[in-house]
Amino acid sequence: MNQYRGNHDALTLDMGPASDMMNGNTLRIVRPRWLRRQLAEVVAKLNTLDDKATSRVFPGTEAARFPESLGIRTGSMSVHTSRTMMLEELGLVLDRVPKIARKGEYEWAIVEQNVLGKPTRTTRQRSLRRLTELYALDPACSVFRFLRIYWNVDPAGRPMLAFLTAVARDPLLRGMTPFVLGVPIGEVVGAHDIGSHLGETYPGRFQATTKHSTAQNLASSWTQAGYLQGKVRKIRTWPRITPVVLTYAVTLGHLCGLRGKMLLQSPWVQLLDRKPAELNDLAFEASSQGWINYKTAGGVVEITLPEIPAKKAEGLN
């Protein structure tokens, strides 16, 4: 039995309707003009789902019927059986491909221009396939579109921006990450511990060699994101969270149909690994920078998502 199992179970959330979770507080969300058009189709589809649909995107609930337009993937396929979250490769691609590029330009950059420096066309195509599975690389996909906006303006937050996207796109990474969140800060996390939990969570799915390599890939992704530190001996650490990272997590929650104070209690925000008081400070800082409007007074909480200035959205000074 894995020593961190209890911590993992404690992270499970019941994502009921926001009105049932408010406890007397009032929180108002205003959709800005730049977001309204992009969300119209998503919201229409979300309205056909039951109120607890969001909870089924997260661990143990992979039967969700989420609209493909969000870019959230479910099912049994995972990049992590063979690769990590590929943070370095993603950075190389996004540095070389224009911010307003279409899907085909990402494909051209990876396969034809070989921006990743792969030795053969086969390895370039394989890298393209894995990066597409993890990040979509398509501005028509809501998750990638917002990743690209926030990536351009927040270099310090890029590891967690990429990780949040990879969690949305990789069901295995999504299902296993509560394990590492349950490990106390400063504790050693070994591939054996991860593999044991992997076997318990997905019994009969992995052979011994595949389970070990998948555990190593998961550990590498958590290290790239900042949850772990060390090349061989992995130590649990705090990931770096910026106001823009919080904004992206709130945006993902909004895209998934969350309202009310659940926006700051959603699984997306839970992945930031911060206490409520710290999240409150981050929200105020994001508000001071113009990414969100966040106000609290007398038990009343107000969050709005303002229109991002054109220069910010384009990543310009």
N, C-alpha and C positions, 0 to 999 in steps of 0.2 A: 504493500500500500504506500502510495507516495506521501511524503511528509508534508507536502503543501496542499493536499487535497481539500482540507477544511477551508483554507483561505480562498481557494478557487470557488467553492460552493457559495461562500458568503457574498460573492460579487454578482450573483444572479439578480436581475432586476425584473420587476413586474411593470411592463410599460403599458399601463392602463390609460384611459382618456385623461387629458390634461385637467379637465374640470374636476375629475375625481381626486387629483393629486394636489390641488391648489392649497388646501387647508386655510382657506380664507384670504389668501393673497390674490392680487390681481396682476396679471402680466399681459401686456398688449404687444402684439407683433404686427408691424406694418411692412408690407412688401414694397420695396422700392420699384421704380419704373424699370430699371435695368434688369431686375430679377423677375418681375411679373411675367414678362413674355416667355422667359425660359421655363418658368414653373407651371405655366397654364396647362400643358398636357399632363405633366406629372401629377398636379393636384387633382385633375379630373379623374385620373386612374386611381389615385390614393383614396378618393372619396368612395370608390366601389369596394374598398377593403374594410374588414372589421377593425375595430379600434385597437386591437392588440397585435396588428400585423407587424409593427416595427420590432416587437420583441422576438419575432421569429427569424429575424436576420442574424441574430447572435447565437452563441453556443447552445447546441442541443435542439435548435429550432430551425433546421435548414429547409423546412417545407414552405418557406415564404413564397408568396406569389408577387414579388415586387416587380414593378414595371422596369423593363429593360432600359428605358430612357434614363433612369438614374445611374446606370452603370454598375450597380451592385450585383455581384455574382453569387449564386448558390450552387449546390450540387456537391459532387465528390472530387472534382478535379482540383489539383493544387500545383503551383509552380514549385513549392517547397520540397517536393519529392526529388527534385533534381537541381534546383537553384535557390538562391536567397532572394531578398527583395530588390537586389541589383541597384542599390542607391547610386553607386559610382557611374554605372552605365546610364541610368536615367539622367544624371546631371550632365554627362557628356552630350546626350541627345538634346536636352532642353537648352544647353548653351549654344549649340550649333544650328538649331532649327528656329526660324523666326517665330515670334510670339503669335502671329496671326496665321500661322501655317495650317493647311488642311491635312487630313489624314494621310493622303498620298505622299506629302512632303516628308513626313516622318519615315515612311517606308523607304523612300528614295535615299534619304540621308543615311539610314542604317545599312541597307543592302547595296546600293549603287555607289554612294560616296564613302562608305565604310568609316563613318565617324567613330566607331568603337574600336577600329584597328584590328578586326578579326582576320585570321589568316586565309579563310576560304569562304566562298559564297554560302556554303551549307551552314557554317557557324554563324554567319551574318543573319541568315534567314531564321535560324533557331533563336538567336538573340531577339530578333524582331518579334517572333511569336511569344516568347516569354515576357518581354516588356509590354506587349499588347495585352496579354492576359492579366498582368499586374496593374497596368495604368491606363489601358485603352488606347492612348496616343491618338485620340480622335476628339476634336472640339465639339462634335455633336453629342458626346457623352457628358452629362452634367458633372459627374465626379471629376473627370479629367479637366473639364473647362475651368472649374473653380481651382483645382490644383495649380493650373498654369497661371492663373491670375495671382494667387497668393505666393507661388514660388518666385515670381519675378520681383517681389517687393520685400522678401524676408529670407535672405540667405541663411541666417542663424537658425531659422525654424525649418529648413528644408528636410532634415532627417525625419522629423515627426509629420510634416506635411505629406511626405512620400509614404510614411508608415500608415497613416490614416487611410490613404487611398488604397494601399496594398491590402489592408484589413477589409476594406469594402469589396475588394475584387478577389480575394483568396479565402475561400471558406475554411481551409485548414488553419491558416494563420489566425483567422478570426476565432476559431474554436479553441485554439491553444493559448492565445495571449492572456486570458484570465489566469492561467497557471503562473506565468512570470509575474503578473501583478500581485499575486498572493505571496510571493517570496519576500521576506523582510529585507529591507535595505542593509547591505553589507554582507549578506549571506552568499555562500558559494553556490552556483547553479551548474551542475554537471550535465553532460550529454546523457548520462545514465538516468538521471532524474527526469529529464525531459522525455527520454524514450519510454520510461516506465509509465509516465502519465499519458503519453501518446497511445501506448498499448491499452491502457485502461479506458481511455476515451473512445478509441476506435478499435475495439476488440476484433481480432481476426483479419484486419485490413492489411497489415504490413508484415512482411517477412523480416527476419532479424536484421539482415544487412540493410534493407530499405529503411527500417525503423531507425537504425543508428544514423544513417546519412541524413534522413529527414530531421532528426533531432538536432544534428549539427547545423543544418541549414536554418532551422528555426532559431537556434542560439545565435547564429551569425546575424540574422535579420534583427533580432532584439538588441544585439550589440550595435548595429548600424543605426538603429532608432534611438539608442541611448539608455535602454533599460538594463543593459549589462555592460561591463567594462572588463577588458583583458583579452589577450589572444588565445591563451590556452586555459587559464584559470579564470572563469567568468564570475564576476562579482556583481550582485544586484545593485544598481544605482538609480538615481532619478534622471529621467530624460529631460532635455532642455525644452521648456515650453515658453513660447513667446505670445504676446497678445494676438498676433496674426494666426498662430496655430489654434488658439482658442476660438478665434473668429471662424476658422475653417470647420472646427468641430461643431460649432453652433450652426453654421450653414448646412452641414450634413444632416444635423438633426431636423432643421427646418425643411430641407428637401424630403426627408422621410415622413413629414407630416406632424412632427412634434410641435406642441404649443405649450404655453404656460411655463412655469418654472422648470418643467421637464427638459427644456433646452439646456439648462445647466446641470441636469442630473442624468442626461442621456448616456447610453453606452459609449457614444463617440467622445463625450467629455470625460467619461470615466477612464478612457484610455490615456488621458493626459496625466493620470497618476498624481493628482493634487487634492489636497483637503479643500472643503467648501470655502474656508476663509481665503485660501490662496487663489481659488477660482474667482472669488469675489474681487480680489485685488487685480487679477488679470483682466477681468471684465471692465473694471473702472479704467485700467490703463488702455485697453483696446478702445474704450469710449473716448478717452482723451486724445487718442491718435486718429479718431474719425472712422474707425472700422465698424463700430457699433455705437448705438446710444444706449447707455445703461444707467438706470436711476433706481434708487431704493429710498423709500421714506415712509415711516409709519407702517411698516409691514406691506406696503404696496411696491411692487417691482415692475419696472417698465423697461423693455428691451425693444429697440427698433433697429432695423438693418438699413442704414442710410445708403443713398446712392454713392458708390465709390467714385471719387474724382477721376476723371479720365486719365490724368497723368499717373495716378497711383495704379490704376488698373492696367496701364500699359507698362508699368515698371520704370517710368521715367522720373527724373528729378524735377 
